[in-house]
Amino acid sequence: MPTFAFDHSYARELPGSYVEWPPAAAPAPQLLYLNAALADELQLDLAGMADSDLAALFAGNALPEGARPIAQAYAGHQFGGFSPQLGDGRALLLGEVIDRRGRRRDIAFKGSGRTPFSRGGDGKAAVGPMLREVLIGEAMHALGIPTTRALAVAATGEAVQRERPLPGAVLTRVAASHLRVGTFQYFAARQDLEALRRLADYAVARHDPALAGQPQLALGLLKAVAQRQAALLAQWMNVGFIHGVMNTDNMTLSGETIDYGPCAFMEAYDPQAVFSSIDHGGRYAYDNQPRIARWNLARLAEALLPLIAEGEDEAATQRAIDQVMEKVIDAFPAWYDTALRNGQRAKLGLTGAEDDDAALADAWLALLHTQAVDFTRAWRRLADAAAGDTAPLAALFGDAAPLQAWLAQWQARCARDAGHASGAARAAAMRRVNPVYIPRNHRVEEALAAASERGDLQPFRQLLAALQRPFDDEPARAAYAEPAPTAVTAGYRTFCGT
C-alpha cells in the first residue's frame, strides 16, 4: 500500500474530540471512481497501482501507511431539535495532507461501517448516494462554489438494507476540514471551556491564521465564519441549489458545502421549492436557506459565548451578547445581500452598481416565478438577449409581454453600464457565470439507477463529463441542459441515504 504524507493535527491537538476506530472490511471491493487529478493535487502517489489494490485502499481494507482513522465527535441541531451527541456514525477521518498549494486537506471515509457514534445505524452507505456525492460535489466545484470533493468511490461487494437491499459503497471525501458548528456545540453542551478554547484556537490556526494572537479571537472567528457562509449561501441561491438538510452539523467552519444527501437543483423557479423527503415543513426550502444560515450562526455564537464574554458576571455576558448581535448576527443579512447582488449583477451582465439593480433582479425573478420558467435556462438565454437575439429567451415564456417590458428596463440599464465594449462581450461574460449544465435531478437519478441496479457506469461518466464543464455549450450534450417533464419535477423527492 502507498504511504500518504499524513499529519494528524486534529487528533494531536484536540484530545477528547474523537474516538480511534478502524473501518469495516469489505468482502469484495471494486473501484467505481477515482479522481486522478484531485489525487495529484493532494500529492498522493497512486501511480502504478492496480485497480484491485486501489479498490482495497479506498474500501478501507488496506489503509495507506500513516493513516490513523478516527471518528469525530460533534453535536447538532437537526431540524431545530438539539442532539448533544451525534458524531461520525459512518465516517472516519484518516488524516490530513498538505496539497500542492500548501493547503491542509482532510481525507476521510464515508460509509466505512459502524462507530461508537452510529446510534443504531449500520454505518454503511449505498452506491447511489456515494456517486451522488461525486456528481453534485464536482458540479459545485466546476461552478466555482466551495465544496467538499470526492476522491474515490469503491463498491464493497455487500448489500446495505434501506427500503430494499442496495449495493454498498465507501466514499473517500476531501475537505478543507470537517470542523462544524456542531463541533463547537458538542463542547459547549458539556461546559468544557478548556476544550472549547483549544477548538477555537485550532479552528483559527486552520482557517483564519491572521486572527491568531489577536484580542477577541472567538468573536473574530465567528465573524469570519459568518462572512464565508454569507458568500456561500449567495452562490447557492444564484445557481438554484437547495441543500435540503441545513442542520448545524452540516455547516462547516471552512465555508465549504458538505453532505450531498437530500439536495437538489431547482428547475422551474419557485422560492418555496423543497425536494427533501424529510423536510415536511419546508424548513430548508430554497428561499429559507439564508435565514437558516443566520439561525445556525446564532447557535455557533451561543457555543462561543463563554469565550467571547470578558468576565463571568451577567453584565459581561450581556455585553458579549450585544457585541455578537451587532457585529455578526445582525450584520449577516447585509453581508449576504451584498454577495447575492454582486452575483446577480454578474449574471445580468453588469459591471458597475446602481441603486435600482436589486429591484431589477427581483423583477426578473418574479417573472420567472409567475410563469414557472426554468431558472438555469432563463439566465443562460438572457446572455443570448445581450448578444441581440431575444427569441430563445422569449420561447421559455408562455406570455412574452411582461418579459419584453422587463427587457426594455434591463437593456436601458446595460446601456448605462460601460464595462463591456459590445453586446457580444457582455454576452460572453454572462456565459462565463450562467451555466448550461447543472445536475438535473432526473439525469442524476438515471445515472445512479444505472450504476446501482445494472452496474452500468457509463451514464454516470457521461453526466459527470458534462457537469465538469458547466459553461461550455456543446451540442452533443444538449440533452443534459433540458429540464425534466413537469410531472417528473412535481413529484421529485430526494433522500438522505442513511
C-alpha positions in Angstrom: 0.0 0.0 0.0 1.2 3.6 -0.6 2.4 5.9 2.1 0.5 9.1 2.3 2.2 12.1 3.9 -0.4 12.2 6.6 -0.4 14.6 9.5 -2.9 14.3 12.4 -3.2 17.8 13.8 -6.9 17.4 14.8 -6.2 14.2 16.8 -3.0 15.6 18.2 -4.4 19.0 19.3 -7.9 18.1 20.3 -8.0 15.2 22.7 -11.5 14.2 23.7 -12.9 15.2 20.4 -12.8 11.8 18.7 -12.5 8.0 19.1 -9.9 6.0 17.3 -11.8 3.4 15.2 -11.0 1.1 12.2 -13.1 0.8 9.1 -15.1 -2.4 8.5 -13.7 -4.9 6.0 -15.4 -5.0 2.6 -15.9 -8.6 1.2 -15.4 -7.8 -2.5 -14.2 -4.3 -3.1 -14.3 -2.8 -6.6 -13.2 0.7 -7.6 -16.0 2.7 -9.2 -14.5 6.1 -9.4 -11.1 7.8 -8.9 -10.4 11.5 -9.3 -6.8 11.2 -10.5 -6.5 15.0 -10.9 -7.5 15.5 -7.3 -5.2 12.8 -6.1 -2.3 14.6 -7.9 -3.4 17.9 -6.3 -3.2 16.2 -2.9 0.3 14.8 -3.8 -0.9 11.2 -3.4 1.3 8.8 -5.3 -1.1 6.2 -6.8 1.0 5.6 -9.9 1.2 2.0 -11.0 -1.3 0.7 -8.5 -3.6 -2.0 -9.9 -7.4 -1.4 -9.8 -7.7 -4.2 -7.2 -5.2 -2.5 -4.9 -6.9 0.8 -5.4 -10.2 -0.8 -4.6 -8.8 -2.4 -1.4 -7.3 1.0 -0.4 -10.5 3.1 -0.9 -12.8 0.5 0.6 -10.8 0.5 3.8 -9.4 -3.0 3.6 -5.8 -1.8 3.2 -5.2 1.6 4.7 -2.3 3.7 3.4 0.7 3.8 5.7 0.4 6.8 8.1 -3.4 6.6 8.3 -4.9 7.0 11.8 -8.7 6.6 11.4 -10.8 8.4 13.9 -14.5 9.1 14.3 -15.0 12.8 15.2 -17.4 13.9 17.9 -19.9 16.7 17.4 -23.4 17.7 18.4 -26.1 19.5 16.3 -29.5 21.0 15.8 -31.4 18.7 13.4 -34.5 20.4 12.0 -34.4 22.7 15.0 -34.1 20.0 17.7 -30.8 19.7 19.6 -28.9 16.5 19.9 -25.9 16.9 22.3 -24.1 13.9 20.8 -24.1 13.0 17.1 -20.6 12.4 15.7 -19.3 10.4 12.8 -21.7 7.5 12.7 -20.4 6.2 9.4 -17.4 8.3 8.7 -13.7 8.2 9.6 -11.0 10.8 9.3 -7.9 9.1 8.0 -5.6 12.1 8.4 -4.6 15.4 6.8 -2.3 16.1 3.9 -0.7 19.3 2.5 -1.7 19.8 -1.1 0.4 21.3 -3.9 -0.8 24.8 -3.0 0.2 24.4 0.6 -3.3 23.9 1.9 -4.1 21.4 4.7 -6.9 19.0 3.5 -8.7 16.2 5.3 -9.1 12.8 3.8 -12.0 10.8 5.2 -14.1 7.8 4.6 -17.9 7.9 4.4 -19.8 4.6 4.7 -17.0 2.6 6.2 -19.0 0.9 9.0 -20.3 1.4 12.5 -18.6 3.6 15.0 -19.4 4.4 18.7 -21.5 7.3 17.3 -23.7 5.3 15.0 -26.8 5.4 17.3 -28.2 2.1 16.0 -27.3 2.8 12.3 -25.4 0.3 10.2 -22.6 2.8 9.4 -22.7 1.8 5.7 -23.6 3.6 2.5 -25.0 2.6 -0.8 -23.5 3.1 -4.3 -26.2 5.5 -5.4 -25.8 8.1 -2.7 -22.0 7.9 -2.8 -21.9 8.5 -6.6 -24.4 11.4 -6.0 -21.7 13.0 -3.8 -19.3 12.8 -6.8 -21.8 14.3 -9.2 -23.0 17.2 -7.1 -19.6 17.9 -5.5 -17.8 18.0 -8.8 -20.6 20.1 -10.3 -20.3 22.6 -7.4 -16.6 22.7 -7.8 -16.8 23.4 -11.5 -19.3 26.2 -10.8 -16.8 27.8 -8.5 -18.7 27.1 -5.3 -16.7 26.0 -2.2 -17.3 22.3 -1.6 -16.0 19.1 -0.2 -14.9 16.8 -3.0 -15.0 13.1 -3.8 -11.5 11.5 -4.3 -12.8 7.9 -4.8 -15.8 5.6 -4.5 -15.4 1.9 -4.0 -18.1 -0.7 -4.0 -17.9 -3.1 -1.1 -19.5 -6.2 -2.6 -22.1 -6.4 0.2 -25.7 -5.2 0.3 -26.9 -2.5 2.7 -30.5 -2.6 3.8 -32.6 0.5 3.1 -36.2 0.4 1.8 -34.7 -2.6 -0.1 -31.2 -4.1 -0.3 -28.8 -1.9 -2.2 -25.2 -2.4 -3.2 -22.8 -0.9 -0.7 -20.0 1.6 -1.2 -17.4 3.7 0.6 -16.8 7.3 -0.4 -13.4 9.0 0.2 -14.1 12.6 0.8 -11.7 15.6 0.8 -12.4 18.7 2.8 -10.6 21.9 4.0 -11.6 20.4 7.4 -14.5 18.7 9.0 -15.0 21.3 11.7 -18.7 22.1 12.0 -20.9 24.4 14.0 -21.9 21.1 15.8 -18.2 20.5 16.8 -18.4 23.7 19.0 -21.8 22.8 20.2 -20.5 19.4 21.5 -18.1 21.0 23.9 -20.3 23.9 24.8 -23.1 21.5 25.8 -20.6 19.8 28.1 -19.5 23.2 29.5 -15.9 22.2 28.8 -14.4 25.6 28.5 -10.8 24.4 28.1 -11.7 22.1 25.2 -13.8 24.9 23.6 -10.8 27.2 23.8 -8.5 24.6 22.3 -11.0 24.1 19.5 -11.3 27.8 18.7 -7.5 28.1 18.6 -7.3 25.1 16.3 -10.0 26.5 14.0 -8.3 29.9 13.8 -4.9 28.2 13.0 -6.6 26.1 10.4 -8.8 28.6 8.6 -8.1 32.2 9.9 -4.4 32.3 10.9 -4.4 36.1 10.6 -6.6 36.2 13.8 -4.0 34.3 15.9 -2.9 36.2 18.9 -5.5 39.0 18.4 -7.9 40.1 21.2 -11.4 38.9 20.9 -10.2 35.8 18.9 -13.5 33.9 19.3 -15.5 36.9 18.1 -13.2 37.3 15.1 -13.6 33.6 14.3 -17.4 33.9 14.4 -17.3 36.9 12.1 -15.0 35.1 9.6 -17.2 32.0 9.5 -20.3 34.2 9.1 -18.8 36.1 6.2 -17.8 32.8 4.5 -21.3 31.4 4.9 -22.8 34.6 3.5 -20.7 34.3 0.4 -21.5 30.6 0.1 -25.3 31.0 0.5 -25.3 33.7 -2.1 -23.6 31.3 -4.5 -26.1 28.6 -3.7 -29.0 30.9 -4.4 -27.6 32.1 -7.7 -27.4 28.6 -9.1 -30.7 27.4 -7.6 -29.1 24.9 -5.3 -31.2 23.5 -2.3 -29.1 21.8 0.3 -32.1 20.0 1.9 -30.6 19.3 5.3 -29.0 22.5 6.7 -28.6 21.2 10.2 -25.8 22.8 12.3 -23.7 19.6 12.0 -23.8 20.3 8.2 -22.4 23.8 8.4 -18.7 23.9 8.1 -16.3 26.5 9.6 -14.4 26.5 6.3 -17.3 27.7 4.3 -17.4 24.6 2.1 -20.7 22.8 1.2 -20.8 19.4 2.9 -23.2 16.5 2.8 -25.0 16.0 -0.6 -27.8 13.8 0.7 -31.3 15.2 0.1 -30.0 18.1 -2.1 -31.4 19.2 -5.5 -31.1 21.9 -8.1 -34.3 23.8 -8.7 -35.7 23.8 -12.3 -38.8 25.9 -12.6 -38.1 28.9 -10.4 -40.0 28.6 -7.1 -38.8 30.3 -3.9 -40.6 27.7 -1.8 -39.1 24.7 -3.6 -38.5 21.7 -1.3 -37.3 18.3 -2.5 -36.1 16.6 0.7 -38.4 13.7 1.7 -37.7 14.5 5.4 -38.3 18.3 5.3 -42.1 18.1 5.8 -42.5 21.7 7.0 -40.2 23.3 4.4 -37.7 24.5 7.0 -34.9 24.2 4.5 -36.8 25.4 1.4 -34.8 27.3 -1.2 -35.8 30.8 0.0 -35.4 29.9 3.6 -31.7 29.0 3.3 -30.2 32.4 4.1 -32.4 32.7 7.2 -31.5 29.2 8.4 -27.8 30.0 7.8 -28.2 33.0 10.2 -30.0 30.8 12.7 -27.2 28.3 12.6 -24.6 31.0 13.1 -26.6 32.2 16.1 -26.1 28.7 17.5 -22.4 28.9 16.9 -22.4 32.3 18.7 -24.1 30.7 21.7 -21.4 28.0 21.7 -18.6 30.5 21.6 -20.2 32.9 24.1 -18.2 31.7 27.1 -15.0 32.6 25.1 -16.3 35.9 23.9 -17.5 37.2 27.3 -14.8 39.1 29.0 -15.8 38.1 32.5 -18.1 35.8 34.4 -20.7 38.3 35.6 -24.0 38.9 34.0 -23.0 42.4 32.7 -20.0 40.9 30.9 -22.2 38.3 29.3 -24.7 40.8 28.2 -22.0 43.0 26.7 -20.7 39.9 24.8 -24.2 39.1 23.5 -24.7 42.7 22.3 -21.4 42.6 20.6 -22.2 39.3 18.8 -25.6 40.5 17.7 -24.3 43.9 16.4 -21.1 42.7 14.7 -22.1 39.3 13.4 -25.7 38.0 13.6 -27.4 41.3 12.7 -24.7 42.1 10.1 -25.1 38.7 8.3 -28.1 39.7 6.2 -26.2 42.7 4.8 -23.1 40.6 4.0 -25.4 38.0 2.3 -27.3 40.6 0.4 -24.1 42.2 -0.9 -22.8 38.9 -2.1 -26.1 37.9 -3.6 -26.5 41.2 -5.5 -22.9 41.2 -6.7 -23.5 37.7 -8.1 -26.8 38.8 -9.7 -25.1 41.8 -11.4 -22.6 39.4 -13.0 -25.4 37.2 -14.1 -27.2 40.2 -15.5 -24.1 41.3 -17.4 -23.5 44.3 -15.3 -20.0 45.5 -14.2 -21.0 48.6 -12.2 -23.5 49.1 -9.4 -26.7 51.3 -9.3 -29.2 51.6 -6.5 -32.0 50.0 -8.6 -30.1 46.9 -9.5 -31.7 44.9 -6.7 -35.2 45.8 -7.9 -34.2 44.9 -11.5 -33.0 41.4 -10.4 -36.1 40.9 -8.2 -38.4 41.8 -11.0 -36.6 39.2 -13.2 -37.1 36.5 -10.6 -40.7 37.5 -10.2 -41.2 37.0 -13.9 -39.6 33.5 -13.7 -41.8 32.6 -10.8 -45.1 33.9 -12.3 -44.6 31.8 -15.4 -42.7 28.8 -13.9 -39.7 29.4 -16.1 -36.7 27.2 -15.8 -34.2 29.1 -13.7 -30.9 27.9 -15.3 -32.1 28.1 -18.9 -33.6 31.6 -18.4 -30.3 33.0 -17.1 -28.4 31.4 -20.0 -30.9 32.6 -22.6 -30.5 36.1 -21.2 -27.0 36.0 -22.5 -28.4 35.5 -26.0 -30.5 38.6 -25.5 -27.4 40.5 -24.6 -26.0 39.5 -27.9 -29.1 40.8 -29.6 -31.2 37.6 -30.0 -34.2 37.6 -27.6 -36.1 34.8 -29.4 -34.6 31.9 -27.4 -35.4 33.6 -24.1 -39.0 34.6 -25.2 -39.6 31.0 -26.2 -39.4 30.0 -22.5 -42.3 32.2 -21.5 -46.0 31.5 -22.2 -46.7 35.2 -22.1 -43.8 37.2 -23.5 -45.3 40.7 -23.0 -44.2 41.1 -19.4 -40.7 39.8 -20.4 -40.5 42.5 -23.1 -41.3 45.2 -20.6 -38.6 44.0 -18.3 -36.1 43.6 -21.1 -36.5 47.2 -22.0 -35.5 48.2 -18.4 -32.6 45.8 -18.5 -31.4 47.0 -21.9 -31.5 50.6 -20.7 -29.5 49.6 -17.6 -27.0 47.8 -19.8 -26.7 50.9 -21.9 -25.6 52.9 -18.9 -23.0 50.2 -18.0 -19.7 50.8 -19.7 -17.9 47.7 -18.5 -18.3 45.8 -21.8 -17.3 47.0 -25.2 -20.2 45.4 -27.1 -23.2 43.3 -26.7 -21.2 40.3 -27.7 -18.6 41.0 -25.0 -21.4 41.3 -22.4 -23.0 38.0 -23.6 -19.6 36.2 -23.4 -19.1 37.5 -19.8 -22.6 36.3 -18.9 -22.0 32.9 -20.3 -19.0 32.5 -18.0 -21.2 32.8 -15.0 -24.6 31.4 -16.2 -24.2 27.6 -16.7 -25.6 25.5 -19.4 -25.4 22.3 -17.3 -26.4 21.7 -13.7 -27.1 18.3 -12.1 -30.7 18.0 -13.5 -32.4 15.8 -11.0 -33.9 13.3 -13.5 -30.4 12.9 -15.1 -28.8 12.3 -11.8 -31.4 9.7 -10.9 -31.0 7.9 -14.3 -27.2 7.8 -13.8 -27.4 6.5 -10.3 -30.1 3.9 -11.1 -28.0 2.5 -14.0 -24.9 2.3 -11.7 -26.8 0.8 -8.7 -29.2 -1.5 -10.4 -27.3 -2.6 -13.5 -23.7 -1.9 -12.7 -23.6 0.4 -15.7 -21.3 3.4 -15.0 -21.5 4.9 -18.5 -24.4 7.2 -17.8 -22.7 8.4 -14.6 -19.4 9.1 -16.5 -21.2 10.9 -19.3 -23.2 13.1 -16.9 -20.1 13.8 -14.9 -18.2 14.9 -18.0 -20.9 17.5 -18.8 -21.1 18.8 -15.2 -17.3 19.3 -15.1 -17.6 21.8 -18.0 -20.9 23.6 -17.0 -20.4 26.8 -19.0 -19.4 25.1 -22.3 -22.3 24.8 -24.6 -21.7 21.5 -26.6 -24.4 20.3 -29.0 -23.6 16.7 -28.3 -24.6 17.2 -24.6 -27.8 19.2 -25.3 -29.9 16.6 -23.5 -28.2 17.4 -20.2 -29.5 21.0 -20.5 -33.1 20.0 -20.9 -35.4 20.2 -17.8 -37.4 17.2 -16.7 -41.0 16.9 -17.7 -43.2 18.9 -15.3 -44.9 15.7 -14.0 -41.5 14.3 -13.0 -40.4 17.5 -11.3 -43.6 17.9 -9.4 -43.2 14.5 -7.7 -39.5 14.6 -7.3 -38.1 13.7 -3.8 -34.6 13.3 -2.5 -33.5 11.1 0.4 -30.6 11.2 2.8 -29.3 7.7 2.0 -28.8 6.6 5.6 
